[in-house]
Amino acid sequence: MKLEKATFAGGCFWCMVKPFDQYDGIEQVVSGYTGGHVKNPSYEDVKSGESGHREAVEITFNPDVFPYDQLLEIYWQQVDPTDNEGQFQDRGPSYRATIFYHNNEQKEKAEQSKQKLAASGRFKKPVITPIEPADAFYPAEDYHQDFYKKDPEAYQKDRAQSGRDEFIEAHWEK
């Protein structure tokens, strides 16, 4: 079985796990930190905005079962690709949306999907989500992993307050 990694930042990683964690071919979704200059950062390091890291998810997937293109489709429907200051209620550099590519094929597919989204006219502002090379990924503390399963009530409350669902509903057909 051939497995690959995909890494996406899209605001609070709690809200980025569940959308990917429900499909055959997705082997694992890990919440963590990437894109910064501090080795082995803690949640507090990242939240401070000083580490350069973003909250992200690292997805281990089987591309023969669930292709990278499908991951990109799901990703775009979870974020506001026009916001460079964070995502929804989560503001600051650690919450910026970013696609981190692991190889040239992922880079090309991410760029093509971004161009297609920008040309779609779905958003009134430009699609500005950066596409950057993947860097070291540091898993977040255990209490952040699979948060939507561990504490569904707190997850739902946080998600409801975030404004994410209203944005998704306003911009994407069911």
C-alpha positions as CSV (number, residue, x, y, z in Angstrom):
1,M,0.0,0.0,0.0
2,K,1.4,3.4,-1.1
3,L,0.8,6.1,1.5
4,E,1.5,9.8,1.1
5,K,1.2,12.9,3.4
6,A,-0.8,16.1,2.8
7,T,-0.5,19.1,5.2
8,F,-3.1,21.8,5.4
9,A,-3.4,24.8,7.7
10,G,-6.9,26.2,8.0
11,G,-7.3,28.0,11.2
12,C,-8.0,26.0,14.4
13,F,-6.9,22.5,13.8
14,W,-9.8,21.1,15.8
15,C,-12.1,22.1,12.9
16,M,-9.8,20.7,10.3
17,V,-9.6,17.1,11.4
18,K,-13.2,15.9,11.1
19,P,-13.8,16.9,7.4
20,F,-10.9,14.6,6.3
21,D,-11.2,11.9,9.0
22,Q,-14.3,10.2,7.6
23,Y,-13.2,8.6,4.3
24,D,-11.8,5.3,3.1
25,G,-8.2,5.9,2.1
26,I,-7.5,8.4,4.9
27,E,-5.3,6.5,7.3
28,Q,-4.6,9.2,9.9
29,V,-5.2,12.9,10.5
30,V,-2.9,14.5,13.1
31,S,-3.2,18.0,14.6
32,G,0.1,19.8,14.8
33,Y,2.3,22.7,14.0
34,T,4.4,23.5,10.9
35,G,5.9,26.3,8.9
36,G,7.8,28.1,11.7
37,H,11.3,28.4,13.1
38,V,10.9,26.9,16.6
39,K,11.8,23.2,17.1
40,N,9.2,21.1,19.0
41,P,6.9,24.0,19.7
42,S,4.2,23.9,22.3
43,Y,0.6,25.1,21.8
44,E,1.5,28.2,23.8
45,D,4.5,28.9,21.6
46,V,2.4,28.7,18.5
47,K,-0.6,30.6,19.9
48,S,1.7,33.5,20.8
49,G,2.4,34.0,17.1
50,E,6.2,34.2,17.8
51,S,7.1,30.7,16.6
52,G,6.2,31.3,13.0
53,H,4.2,28.0,13.0
54,R,0.6,27.5,11.9
55,E,-1.9,25.1,13.4
56,A,-2.2,22.5,10.8
57,V,-3.3,18.9,10.0
58,E,-1.1,16.2,8.6
59,I,-3.1,13.7,6.6
60,T,-1.7,10.2,5.8
61,F,-3.6,8.9,2.8
62,N,-3.6,6.3,0.2
63,P,-3.7,8.2,-3.2
64,D,-5.1,5.1,-5.0
65,V,-8.2,5.2,-2.8
66,F,-8.5,8.9,-2.0
67,P,-6.6,11.1,-4.5
68,Y,-4.8,14.3,-3.5
69,D,-7.2,16.2,-5.8
70,Q,-10.1,15.2,-3.5
71,L,-8.2,16.3,-0.4
72,L,-7.8,19.8,-2.1
73,E,-11.6,19.9,-2.8
74,I,-12.4,19.3,0.8
75,Y,-9.7,21.7,2.0
76,W,-11.0,24.7,0.0
77,Q,-14.5,24.1,1.4
78,Q,-13.2,24.4,5.0
79,V,-11.4,27.7,4.8
80,D,-11.8,31.4,3.8
81,P,-9.2,31.5,1.0
82,T,-9.4,35.3,0.9
83,D,-8.4,35.9,4.5
84,N,-4.6,36.3,5.3
85,E,-5.1,37.4,8.9
86,G,-6.4,34.1,10.3
87,Q,-9.6,32.0,9.9
88,F,-13.0,33.0,11.2
89,Q,-12.8,33.8,14.9
90,D,-9.2,32.7,15.2
91,R,-7.0,35.6,14.3
92,G,-3.2,35.9,13.9
93,P,-0.4,34.3,12.0
94,S,-0.7,30.9,13.6
95,Y,-4.2,30.6,12.1
96,R,-3.4,31.5,8.5
97,A,-4.7,29.1,5.9
98,T,-1.8,27.5,3.9
99,I,-1.4,24.5,1.7
100,F,2.0,22.7,2.4
101,Y,3.0,20.5,-0.5
102,H,5.2,17.4,-0.1
103,N,6.3,17.0,-3.8
104,N,6.1,18.7,-7.2
105,E,2.9,16.8,-8.1
106,Q,1.1,18.2,-5.0
107,K,2.5,21.6,-5.7
108,E,1.1,21.6,-9.3
109,K,-2.2,20.2,-8.3
110,A,-2.6,22.8,-5.4
111,E,-1.7,25.6,-7.8
112,Q,-4.2,24.4,-10.4
113,S,-6.9,24.0,-7.9
114,K,-6.2,27.5,-6.5
115,Q,-6.4,29.0,-10.0
116,K,-9.6,27.2,-10.7
117,L,-11.2,28.4,-7.5
118,A,-10.0,32.0,-8.2
119,A,-11.5,31.8,-11.7
120,S,-14.8,30.4,-10.4
121,G,-16.1,33.8,-9.2
122,R,-17.2,32.2,-5.9
123,F,-15.5,34.9,-3.8
124,K,-15.7,38.6,-4.1
125,K,-12.1,39.1,-2.9
126,P,-8.9,37.4,-4.4
127,V,-8.0,33.9,-3.4
128,I,-4.7,34.4,-1.6
129,T,-4.0,31.2,0.3
130,P,-0.3,30.5,0.0
131,I,1.1,27.2,-1.3
132,E,4.4,26.5,0.4
133,P,6.8,23.5,0.7
134,A,6.1,21.2,3.6
135,D,8.5,21.6,6.5
136,A,9.0,19.7,9.8
137,F,5.6,18.8,11.3
138,Y,5.3,18.7,15.0
139,P,2.2,16.8,16.4
140,A,0.2,18.8,18.9
141,E,-0.3,17.8,22.5
142,D,-2.4,14.7,23.0
143,Y,-5.4,16.6,24.2
144,H,-5.7,18.3,20.8
145,Q,-5.7,15.0,18.9
146,D,-9.2,13.9,17.6
147,F,-10.8,16.6,19.8
148,Y,-14.1,16.3,18.0
149,K,-14.3,12.7,19.2
150,K,-12.9,13.3,22.7
151,D,-15.1,16.2,23.6
152,P,-17.9,16.5,21.1
153,E,-19.9,19.0,23.1
154,A,-16.9,21.4,23.4
155,Y,-16.0,20.9,19.8
156,Q,-19.5,21.7,18.6
157,K,-19.7,24.8,20.8
158,D,-16.3,26.1,19.6
159,R,-17.2,25.4,15.9
160,A,-20.6,27.1,16.3
161,Q,-19.0,30.2,17.7
162,S,-16.3,30.4,15.1
163,G,-18.5,31.4,12.1
164,R,-16.9,28.7,10.0
165,D,-20.2,26.9,9.3
166,E,-22.0,30.1,8.2
167,F,-19.2,30.9,5.9
168,I,-19.2,27.4,4.4
169,E,-23.0,27.5,4.0
170,A,-22.9,30.9,2.3
171,H,-20.1,29.9,-0.2
172,W,-20.6,26.3,-1.0
173,E,-23.6,24.3,-2.3
174,K,-24.5,21.2,-0.4
